[in-house]
Amino acid sequence: MSDLKIGIILGSTREGRVSPQVGQWIKSIADQRGDAHYEIVDIKDFNLPLLGEADASEQAGRWNEKLASLDGFIFIVQEYNHSISGALKNAIDYAREAWNNKAAGIVSYGSVGGARAAEHLRGILGELLVADVRVHPALSLFTDFVNGTEFKPQDLHLTNVNQMLDQLIAWSKALKTIR
């Protein structure tokens, strides 16, 4: 196994969220590959207040330490009002250098596969010197979820997930050499 560490970032903190189901599915596929150490990183666990509204030095310190320990990321992104969740944007903004010169894959879901959220996230990641990979598994609320709450992905997504992981590992290895 490679010494690469990839964080699977759950991009929602809402009650009833389905990102943990999607994250576990991605992790189960990734773990079978043996090309990196994959771990779930749940932003909810860091209890970050809105940036600038409270002293969050302890939470921000733990968040930045976690991000700094990782070589790459897989963002599990759900589309809220044609963009990413406020909680994910807030968590992203709590760090800067910890994101720099790393790679990211995006797995999104929503009524149109979360495509608009993924595109917004790409712009944010570019500003933070994160190289996002091209292949983007996009999951539909209509065909990959039962009643919007139970994740039942179609088999056709396995190809895209593995292609995304191939690109993510290659870019993570390359970018590790410049950090």
C-alpha positions as CSV (number, residue, x, y, z in Angstrom):
1,M,0.0,0.0,0.0
2,S,1.1,3.5,-0.8
3,D,1.9,6.0,2.0
4,L,-0.6,8.4,0.5
5,K,-3.4,9.5,2.9
6,I,-6.7,10.5,1.3
7,G,-9.5,12.2,3.2
8,I,-13.1,11.6,2.2
9,I,-14.7,14.8,3.3
10,L,-18.4,14.7,4.1
11,G,-19.7,18.1,3.0
12,S,-22.9,18.3,5.1
13,T,-23.8,18.7,8.7
14,R,-27.6,18.6,8.4
15,E,-29.7,16.2,10.3
16,G,-30.8,13.3,8.1
17,R,-28.0,13.9,5.7
18,V,-27.0,11.1,3.3
19,S,-23.4,12.0,2.8
20,P,-22.2,9.4,5.4
21,Q,-23.8,6.7,3.2
22,V,-22.1,8.0,0.0
23,G,-18.8,8.5,1.8
24,Q,-18.8,4.9,3.1
25,W,-19.6,3.6,-0.4
26,I,-16.7,5.5,-1.8
27,K,-14.4,4.3,1.0
28,S,-15.4,0.7,0.4
29,I,-14.5,0.9,-3.2
30,A,-11.3,2.8,-2.5
31,D,-10.2,0.4,0.2
32,Q,-10.3,-2.5,-2.2
33,R,-7.6,-0.9,-4.4
34,G,-4.8,-0.9,-1.8
35,D,-3.2,2.3,-3.4
36,A,-3.6,4.6,-0.4
37,H,-5.0,4.9,3.1
38,Y,-8.5,6.3,2.9
39,E,-10.4,7.8,5.8
40,I,-13.7,9.6,6.4
41,V,-13.3,13.2,7.5
42,D,-16.7,14.5,8.8
43,I,-16.8,18.3,9.1
44,K,-19.5,17.8,11.6
45,D,-17.0,16.3,14.1
46,F,-15.0,19.6,14.1
47,N,-17.9,21.7,15.3
48,L,-16.7,24.8,13.5
49,P,-18.7,27.9,14.2
50,L,-19.3,30.4,11.4
51,L,-16.0,31.9,10.5
52,G,-15.3,35.1,12.6
53,E,-18.3,34.7,14.9
54,A,-16.6,33.0,17.8
55,D,-13.2,32.0,19.1
56,A,-12.7,28.7,17.3
57,S,-8.9,28.4,17.7
58,E,-9.1,24.9,19.1
59,Q,-11.5,23.6,16.5
60,A,-9.7,25.4,13.7
61,G,-6.4,24.0,14.9
62,R,-7.7,20.4,14.9
63,W,-9.2,21.0,11.5
64,N,-6.0,22.4,10.0
65,E,-3.9,19.5,11.6
66,K,-6.2,17.0,10.0
67,L,-6.1,18.6,6.6
68,A,-2.3,19.0,6.8
69,S,-1.9,15.3,7.5
70,L,-3.6,14.4,4.2
71,D,-2.2,14.2,0.7
72,G,-5.5,14.5,-1.2
73,F,-9.2,14.7,-0.8
74,I,-12.5,13.3,-2.1
75,F,-15.3,15.7,-1.5
76,I,-18.8,14.3,-1.0
77,V,-20.8,17.2,-2.2
78,Q,-24.6,17.7,-2.2
79,E,-26.2,20.4,-4.1
80,Y,-28.0,23.1,-2.0
81,N,-29.5,25.9,-4.1
82,H,-27.2,25.3,-7.0
83,S,-24.1,25.3,-4.9
84,I,-22.2,23.6,-2.0
85,S,-23.5,23.6,1.5
86,G,-22.8,26.6,3.8
87,A,-21.1,24.2,6.3
88,L,-18.7,23.0,3.6
89,K,-17.8,26.5,2.5
90,N,-17.3,27.5,6.1
91,A,-15.0,24.5,6.7
92,I,-13.0,25.2,3.6
93,D,-12.5,28.8,4.7
94,Y,-11.1,27.8,8.0
95,A,-7.9,26.6,6.3
96,R,-5.6,27.9,3.6
97,E,-2.1,26.4,3.5
98,A,-3.3,23.0,4.6
99,W,-5.2,22.7,1.3
100,N,-2.3,23.9,-0.9
101,N,-0.6,21.7,-3.6
102,K,-2.9,18.7,-3.1
103,A,-5.4,17.0,-5.3
104,A,-9.1,16.4,-5.0
105,G,-11.8,14.3,-6.5
106,I,-15.5,15.3,-6.3
107,V,-18.4,13.0,-5.9
108,S,-21.7,14.9,-6.0
109,Y,-25.4,14.3,-5.8
110,G,-28.6,16.2,-6.3
111,S,-31.5,16.5,-8.8
112,V,-29.0,17.0,-11.7
113,G,-26.3,14.9,-10.1
114,G,-25.0,17.8,-8.0
115,A,-23.2,19.2,-11.1
116,R,-23.7,22.8,-10.2
117,A,-22.3,22.3,-6.7
118,A,-19.3,20.5,-8.1
119,E,-18.6,23.4,-10.5
120,H,-18.8,25.9,-7.7
121,L,-16.4,23.8,-5.6
122,R,-13.9,23.6,-8.5
123,G,-13.6,27.4,-8.5
124,I,-13.1,27.5,-4.7
125,L,-10.5,24.7,-4.9
126,G,-8.6,26.5,-7.6
127,E,-8.1,29.5,-5.4
128,L,-6.7,27.2,-2.7
129,L,-4.1,25.6,-5.1
130,V,-6.0,22.3,-5.1
131,A,-5.9,20.4,-8.3
132,D,-9.3,18.8,-8.9
133,V,-9.4,15.8,-11.2
134,R,-11.6,15.7,-14.3
135,V,-13.6,12.5,-13.7
136,H,-16.6,13.4,-11.5
137,P,-19.1,10.7,-10.4
138,A,-22.5,12.5,-10.3
139,L,-25.3,10.7,-8.4
140,S,-29.0,11.4,-9.0
141,L,-31.5,11.8,-6.3
142,F,-34.0,10.1,-8.6
143,T,-32.1,7.0,-9.6
144,D,-29.5,6.4,-6.9
145,F,-31.5,7.1,-3.8
146,V,-34.8,5.5,-2.5
147,N,-37.1,8.3,-1.2
148,G,-34.2,10.6,-1.1
149,T,-32.8,9.0,2.0
150,E,-31.5,5.5,1.3
151,F,-28.5,5.4,-1.0
152,K,-28.7,2.6,-3.6
153,P,-26.1,3.5,-6.3
154,Q,-26.4,2.1,-9.8
155,D,-23.5,-0.2,-10.8
156,L,-22.6,2.2,-13.7
157,H,-21.0,4.6,-11.3
158,L,-18.2,2.1,-10.4
159,T,-16.3,2.9,-13.6
160,N,-16.4,6.6,-12.9
161,V,-15.4,6.2,-9.2
162,N,-12.4,4.0,-10.1
163,Q,-11.3,6.4,-12.9
164,M,-11.6,9.4,-10.5
165,L,-9.5,7.4,-7.9
166,D,-6.9,6.6,-10.6
167,Q,-6.6,10.3,-11.4
168,L,-6.6,11.4,-7.8
169,I,-3.8,9.0,-6.8
170,A,-1.6,10.0,-9.8
171,W,-2.1,13.8,-9.0
172,S,-1.7,13.3,-5.2
173,K,1.7,11.4,-5.8
174,A,2.9,14.1,-8.2
175,L,1.9,17.0,-5.9
176,K,3.4,15.4,-2.8
177,T,6.8,15.9,-4.5
178,I,6.5,19.7,-4.4
179,R,5.2,20.1,-0.8
